[in-house]
């Protein structure tokens, strides 16, 4: 599954940049610490936008392509910001055959975003994930830490309404 780069403008602060530069400074002489620096950067910014990847590449003296390659290979890294309410729809086999793609389509239609995107107001983000281990409740989605199961597309407006207030 390809990761989508955010179309939202980067909104990093000087404080975040200072934090990241401190992490880079402490690790710049050991190229094996690249993933650690990237994890710390994601902790600081919440995701790894292009601008942050450039700072890491330059600070660690590694090619930008390597930083991008690591960020797109490992599922733990995100190239787009997470919303205040992060919606994750399971596309594991059980969920998929029971209609999880319809859930994604309905959420996309209602919020105007696709997978790996965030609403302009930062209130919602949407992602597709692999099995979350709730196959008996298929199809399943989570919003933050709340699990919703045995869903149909018709359930989506009511669920989203709870988070729109």
C-alpha positions as CSV (number, residue, x, y, z in Angstrom):
1,X,0.0,0.0,0.0
2,X,1.6,3.3,-1.1
3,X,1.8,6.1,1.5
4,X,0.3,9.4,0.4
5,X,2.2,12.6,1.1
6,X,0.1,15.2,2.8
7,X,-1.2,18.1,0.7
8,X,-1.7,20.2,3.9
9,X,0.9,22.9,4.4
10,X,3.7,22.2,6.9
11,X,3.2,23.9,10.2
12,X,6.3,23.1,12.2
13,X,7.3,25.5,15.0
14,X,10.8,26.8,16.0
15,X,10.5,24.8,19.2
16,X,9.8,21.6,17.3
17,X,12.8,22.3,15.0
18,X,15.0,22.9,18.0
19,X,13.9,19.6,19.5
20,X,14.6,17.8,16.3
21,X,18.0,19.4,15.8
22,X,19.0,18.4,19.4
23,X,18.1,14.7,18.5
24,X,20.0,14.9,15.3
25,X,23.0,16.5,17.0
26,X,23.1,13.7,19.5
27,X,23.0,11.0,16.8
28,X,24.6,12.5,13.7
29,X,27.9,10.6,13.9
30,X,26.2,7.2,13.9
31,X,24.3,6.4,10.7
32,X,22.7,3.3,12.3
33,X,20.7,5.7,14.5
34,X,18.7,7.0,11.4
35,X,15.5,5.1,12.3
36,X,15.8,6.3,15.9
37,X,16.1,9.9,14.8
38,X,13.1,9.4,12.5
39,X,11.0,7.9,15.3
40,X,11.9,10.8,17.5
41,X,11.0,13.3,14.7
42,X,7.6,11.6,14.3
43,X,7.1,11.9,18.0
44,X,7.9,15.6,17.8
45,X,5.8,16.5,14.7
46,X,3.2,13.6,14.7
47,X,4.3,12.6,11.2
48,X,7.2,12.9,8.8
49,X,6.5,15.7,6.3
50,X,9.0,16.4,3.5
51,X,10.5,19.3,5.3
52,X,11.3,17.2,8.3
53,X,12.8,14.4,6.1
54,X,15.1,17.1,4.5
55,X,16.2,18.2,8.0
56,X,17.0,14.6,9.0
57,X,18.8,13.8,5.7
58,X,21.0,17.0,5.9
59,X,21.6,16.7,9.7
60,X,22.5,13.0,9.5
61,X,24.4,13.4,6.3
62,X,22.4,10.7,4.5
63,X,20.7,10.9,1.1
64,X,17.1,12.2,1.3
65,X,16.1,9.1,-0.8
66,X,17.3,6.9,2.1
67,X,15.1,8.8,4.7
68,X,12.2,8.6,2.3
69,X,12.8,4.9,1.6
70,X,12.8,4.1,5.4
71,X,9.7,6.3,6.0
72,X,7.7,4.6,3.2
73,X,8.9,1.0,4.0
74,X,8.0,0.9,7.7
75,X,4.3,1.0,8.6
76,X,5.0,2.9,11.8
77,X,5.9,6.1,9.9
78,X,3.3,8.4,8.5
79,X,3.8,11.0,5.8
80,X,0.6,12.8,6.6
81,X,-0.7,14.4,9.8
82,X,-3.1,12.6,12.0
83,X,-6.3,14.3,12.9
84,X,-7.7,14.9,16.3
85,X,-9.9,11.9,15.5
86,X,-7.9,9.3,13.6
87,X,-10.2,6.8,11.8
88,X,-8.6,3.5,10.9
89,X,-10.6,1.1,8.8
90,X,-9.5,-2.6,8.8
91,X,-8.9,-4.0,5.4
92,X,-7.9,-7.5,6.6
93,X,-9.5,-10.4,4.8
94,X,-12.5,-10.9,7.1
95,X,-13.3,-7.2,7.2
96,X,-12.7,-6.7,3.5
97,X,-15.1,-9.5,2.4
98,X,-17.7,-8.1,4.8
99,X,-17.7,-4.7,3.3
100,X,-14.9,-2.5,4.8
101,X,-14.2,-0.9,1.5
102,X,-17.7,0.5,1.6
103,X,-16.9,2.0,5.0
104,X,-13.9,3.8,3.6
105,X,-15.9,5.0,0.6
106,X,-18.7,6.4,2.9
107,X,-16.2,8.1,5.3
108,X,-14.4,9.6,2.3
109,X,-17.6,10.9,0.9
110,X,-18.7,12.4,4.2
111,X,-15.4,14.0,5.2
112,X,-14.0,14.8,1.7
113,X,-10.7,13.0,2.4
114,X,-9.3,9.7,1.2
115,X,-7.0,7.2,3.0
116,X,-3.8,8.8,4.4
117,X,-5.4,12.2,4.4
118,X,-6.4,14.7,7.0
119,X,-9.3,17.2,6.9
120,X,-8.1,20.8,6.5
121,X,-9.4,21.7,10.0
122,X,-7.3,18.8,11.5
123,X,-10.4,17.2,13.1
124,X,-10.3,13.9,11.2
125,X,-7.8,11.7,9.4
126,X,-8.4,8.4,7.6
127,X,-6.3,5.4,7.2
128,X,-6.7,1.9,6.0
129,X,-4.9,-0.8,8.1
130,X,-4.4,-4.5,8.0
131,X,-6.0,-6.9,10.5
132,X,-6.6,-5.5,14.0
133,X,-7.5,-8.8,15.5
134,X,-11.3,-8.2,15.8
135,X,-12.3,-10.5,12.9
136,X,-15.4,-11.7,14.8
137,X,-16.7,-8.1,14.6
138,X,-16.0,-7.6,10.9
139,X,-16.1,-5.1,9.4
140,X,-14.3,-3.0,12.0
141,X,-13.0,0.5,12.3
142,X,-11.4,2.4,15.1
143,X,-11.6,6.1,16.0
144,X,-8.7,6.9,18.3
145,X,-9.0,4.0,20.8
146,X,-12.7,3.2,20.3
147,X,-13.6,0.1,18.3
148,X,-16.8,-0.1,16.1
149,X,-17.8,-3.5,14.7
150,X,-20.4,-5.3,12.6
151,X,-20.8,-2.1,10.6
152,X,-22.5,-1.1,7.3
153,X,-22.0,2.0,5.3
154,X,-25.3,3.3,6.8
155,X,-23.7,3.3,10.3
156,X,-21.0,5.8,9.2
157,X,-23.0,9.1,9.5
158,X,-24.1,8.4,13.0
159,X,-20.7,7.4,14.2
160,X,-19.0,10.5,12.7
161,X,-21.7,12.7,14.2
162,X,-20.5,11.9,17.7
163,X,-17.1,13.3,16.8
164,X,-18.2,16.4,14.9
165,X,-19.6,18.2,18.0
